[in-house]
Structures are given as C-alpha cells and as structure tokens.
Amino acid sequence: MCSREEKKRAPVHEAGHLIVALHYGINVVELNYTNRKPSIVSDLTNADRQHVGTFLAAGAAAEEFHLKTPYDVIFRKENVPGTFEEYIPKAQVVIESHLDRFKKLIYKITVETTKNEWDAGVADEAEKTIILSLDQIMQVWNT
C-alpha cells in the first residue's frame, strides 16, 4: 500500500504528465491503477522527441512546482535529446499555462485513486484498474 506522501504525490505527478501530453497532442489512452499506483498509458511512437522529453519530465516538474519538492527520478532516454534538467522548466511552463485543468486533474485523480484503492483493497497487486478513461480525461481538459 502507498504511504501518505505517495498518495499525495502521485496525483500531482500523473496530472503533470497528462497536462503536457494533452498540450502537445501526445496520444493518451488512459490513466490506470497497477501495483497500487496510478500510471499513464500513452503512445509516444509518433510524438516529437522534444515533446516526449517534456512529457517524461512533467511528473517531476509538477511535483516541484505544486508540492515544492525536489525531483528525484532517473530519466529514461527514449531517444530524447538533452538532459532531464533541461525539460523540467519547459514542463513547468506548460503546467502553469493550464493551471485550472492541472488542479482539476489532481482532484479527479485523487478521488478516483482513493475509490479504486478502496475497491481493490484485497485485489492482486498486478491487477489493472482504469482510473480515468480517455473520455474522462478529455472532459476535464475541455472544461
């Protein structure tokens, strides 16, 4: 089970990824709940490599921006030019430009994650549950 800090951090982290993905038109499939943690399912195949770098850094950027916590992650290269540190400010600018949507996504992810965690209290650790479908994500994005 996630610690209290992880339960607070994870929705912020995933909301950051979602905001950057939607801003740049990166294909998002869903936000699911696997191994008791939320995770975005996306297709980066046709995305611009610069945008992929910003997308990958967006979770850490969101934590630093919203929670004022330093990031501590390993950057998966994914054929992305530059360094992780170069993408953090870019992601934060995108997040700030969609601040209302970012906050709504944090709330929605927190509510749905809590509900799914309760429902899956005795579920297999590897079981996958959809937290937000693409339709639900787009409802937040379009309001």
C-alpha positions as a Markdown table, in Angstrom:
| # | Residue | x | y | z |
|---|---|---|---|---|
| 1 | Met | 0.0 | 0.0 | 0.0 |
| 2 | Cys | 1.2 | 3.6 | -0.7 |
| 3 | Ser | 2.4 | 5.8 | 2.0 |
| 4 | Arg | 0.5 | 9.0 | 2.8 |
| 5 | Glu | 3.2 | 11.0 | 1.0 |
| 6 | Glu | 2.9 | 8.8 | -2.1 |
| 7 | Lys | -0.9 | 9.2 | -2.1 |
| 8 | Lys | -0.4 | 13.0 | -2.1 |
| 9 | Arg | 2.4 | 13.0 | -4.7 |
| 10 | Ala | 1.1 | 10.5 | -7.3 |
| 11 | Pro | -2.0 | 12.5 | -8.5 |
| 12 | Val | 0.2 | 15.6 | -8.9 |
| 13 | His | 2.8 | 13.6 | -10.7 |
| 14 | Glu | 0.4 | 12.0 | -13.1 |
| 15 | Ala | -1.6 | 15.2 | -13.6 |
| 16 | Gly | 1.7 | 16.8 | -14.8 |
| 17 | His | 2.2 | 14.1 | -17.4 |
| 18 | Leu | -1.4 | 14.4 | -18.6 |
| 19 | Ile | -1.3 | 18.2 | -19.0 |
| 20 | Val | 1.9 | 18.1 | -21.0 |
| 21 | Ala | 0.6 | 15.2 | -23.1 |
| 22 | Leu | -2.6 | 16.9 | -23.9 |
| 23 | His | -0.9 | 20.3 | -24.5 |
| 24 | Tyr | 1.4 | 18.7 | -27.2 |
| 25 | Gly | -1.2 | 16.3 | -28.6 |
| 26 | Ile | 0.6 | 13.2 | -27.3 |
| 27 | Asn | -1.7 | 10.2 | -27.6 |
| 28 | Val | -3.0 | 9.3 | -24.1 |
| 29 | Val | -5.0 | 6.1 | -23.8 |
| 30 | Glu | -6.0 | 6.1 | -20.1 |
| 31 | Leu | -4.8 | 6.5 | -16.6 |
| 32 | Asn | -4.8 | 3.2 | -14.8 |
| 33 | Tyr | -4.0 | 1.8 | -11.4 |
| 34 | Thr | -1.5 | -1.0 | -11.3 |
| 35 | Asn | 0.6 | -2.3 | -8.4 |
| 36 | Arg | -1.3 | 0.2 | -6.2 |
| 37 | Lys | 0.0 | 3.2 | -8.1 |
| 38 | Pro | -1.5 | 5.4 | -10.9 |
| 39 | Ser | 0.2 | 5.2 | -14.3 |
| 40 | Ile | -0.5 | 6.8 | -17.6 |
| 41 | Val | -0.8 | 4.6 | -20.7 |
| 42 | Ser | 0.3 | 6.6 | -23.8 |
| 43 | Asp | 1.7 | 6.1 | -27.2 |
| 44 | Leu | 4.8 | 8.0 | -27.9 |
| 45 | Thr | 5.5 | 6.5 | -31.3 |
| 46 | Asn | 4.7 | 9.5 | -33.4 |
| 47 | Ala | 5.4 | 12.3 | -30.9 |
| 48 | Asp | 8.0 | 14.9 | -31.4 |
| 49 | Arg | 11.1 | 13.9 | -29.4 |
| 50 | Gln | 11.4 | 17.3 | -27.7 |
| 51 | His | 7.8 | 17.0 | -26.6 |
| 52 | Val | 8.4 | 13.4 | -25.4 |
| 53 | Gly | 11.3 | 14.8 | -23.2 |
| 54 | Thr | 9.0 | 17.4 | -21.7 |
| 55 | Phe | 6.3 | 14.8 | -21.2 |
| 56 | Leu | 8.7 | 12.4 | -19.4 |
| 57 | Ala | 9.9 | 15.3 | -17.1 |
| 58 | Ala | 6.4 | 16.6 | -16.5 |
| 59 | Gly | 5.7 | 14.4 | -13.4 |
| 60 | Ala | 8.8 | 15.6 | -11.6 |
| 61 | Ala | 8.2 | 19.1 | -12.8 |
| 62 | Ala | 4.6 | 19.0 | -11.4 |
| 63 | Glu | 5.9 | 17.8 | -8.0 |
| 64 | Glu | 8.5 | 20.6 | -7.9 |
| 65 | Phe | 6.0 | 23.2 | -9.0 |
| 66 | His | 2.9 | 22.2 | -7.0 |
| 67 | Leu | 4.4 | 20.4 | -3.9 |
| 68 | Lys | 7.7 | 22.4 | -3.8 |
| 69 | Thr | 9.6 | 19.1 | -3.5 |
| 70 | Pro | 12.8 | 18.4 | -5.4 |
| 71 | Tyr | 12.6 | 15.8 | -8.1 |
| 72 | Asp | 14.4 | 12.5 | -7.7 |
| 73 | Val | 14.0 | 10.4 | -10.8 |
| 74 | Ile | 16.0 | 8.6 | -13.4 |
| 75 | Phe | 15.3 | 10.0 | -16.9 |
| 76 | Arg | 14.6 | 7.3 | -19.4 |
| 77 | Lys | 16.3 | 8.4 | -22.6 |
| 78 | Glu | 13.7 | 7.2 | -25.1 |
| 79 | Asn | 15.8 | 8.8 | -27.9 |
| 80 | Val | 15.3 | 12.2 | -26.4 |
| 81 | Pro | 17.9 | 14.9 | -27.0 |
| 82 | Gly | 19.2 | 16.8 | -24.0 |
| 83 | Thr | 19.1 | 16.2 | -20.3 |
| 84 | Phe | 16.3 | 15.8 | -17.8 |
| 85 | Glu | 17.1 | 19.1 | -16.2 |
| 86 | Glu | 16.5 | 20.9 | -19.5 |
| 87 | Tyr | 13.0 | 19.6 | -19.7 |
| 88 | Ile | 11.8 | 20.5 | -16.2 |
| 89 | Pro | 11.3 | 24.3 | -16.8 |
| 90 | Lys | 9.6 | 23.6 | -20.2 |
| 91 | Ala | 7.1 | 21.2 | -18.5 |
| 92 | Gln | 6.5 | 23.7 | -15.7 |
| 93 | Val | 5.7 | 26.5 | -18.2 |
| 94 | Val | 3.1 | 24.2 | -19.9 |
| 95 | Ile | 1.6 | 23.2 | -16.5 |
| 96 | Glu | 1.3 | 26.8 | -15.4 |
| 97 | Ser | -0.4 | 27.7 | -18.6 |
| 98 | His | -3.1 | 25.1 | -17.8 |
| 99 | Leu | -3.3 | 25.6 | -14.1 |
| 100 | Asp | -7.1 | 25.2 | -13.7 |
| 101 | Arg | -7.0 | 22.0 | -15.7 |
| 102 | Phe | -4.0 | 20.8 | -13.7 |
| 103 | Lys | -5.8 | 21.3 | -10.4 |
| 104 | Lys | -9.0 | 19.6 | -11.7 |
| 105 | Leu | -7.0 | 16.6 | -12.8 |
| 106 | Ile | -5.2 | 16.4 | -9.4 |
| 107 | Tyr | -8.6 | 16.4 | -7.7 |
| 108 | Lys | -10.1 | 13.9 | -10.1 |
| 109 | Ile | -7.1 | 11.5 | -9.9 |
| 110 | Thr | -7.1 | 11.7 | -6.1 |
| 111 | Val | -10.8 | 10.9 | -5.8 |
| 112 | Glu | -10.7 | 8.0 | -8.3 |
| 113 | Thr | -7.4 | 6.6 | -7.0 |
| 114 | Thr | -8.8 | 6.6 | -3.4 |
| 115 | Lys | -12.0 | 4.9 | -4.7 |
| 116 | Asn | -10.1 | 2.3 | -6.6 |
| 117 | Glu | -7.7 | 1.6 | -3.8 |
| 118 | Trp | -10.7 | 1.0 | -1.5 |
| 119 | Asp | -12.3 | -1.2 | -4.1 |
| 120 | Ala | -9.1 | -3.1 | -4.7 |
| 121 | Gly | -8.2 | -3.5 | -1.1 |
| 122 | Val | -7.7 | -7.2 | -1.4 |
| 123 | Ala | -7.0 | -7.3 | -5.1 |
| 124 | Asp | -4.0 | -8.8 | -6.7 |
| 125 | Glu | -1.0 | -6.4 | -6.7 |
| 126 | Ala | -0.7 | -6.8 | -10.5 |
| 127 | Glu | -4.4 | -6.2 | -11.3 |
| 128 | Lys | -5.0 | -3.2 | -13.5 |
| 129 | Thr | -8.0 | -0.9 | -12.9 |
| 130 | Ile | -8.8 | 2.1 | -15.1 |
| 131 | Ile | -8.8 | 5.3 | -13.0 |
| 132 | Leu | -9.7 | 7.7 | -15.8 |
| 133 | Ser | -10.6 | 6.8 | -19.4 |
| 134 | Leu | -9.7 | 9.0 | -22.3 |
| 135 | Asp | -13.2 | 10.3 | -22.3 |
| 136 | Gln | -13.0 | 11.3 | -18.6 |
| 137 | Ile | -9.6 | 12.9 | -19.1 |
| 138 | Met | -10.9 | 14.9 | -22.1 |
| 139 | Gln | -14.0 | 16.0 | -20.0 |
| 140 | Val | -11.6 | 17.7 | -17.6 |
| 141 | Trp | -9.4 | 19.1 | -20.4 |
| 142 | Asn | -12.4 | 20.6 | -22.2 |
| 143 | Thr | -14.0 | 22.3 | -19.2 |
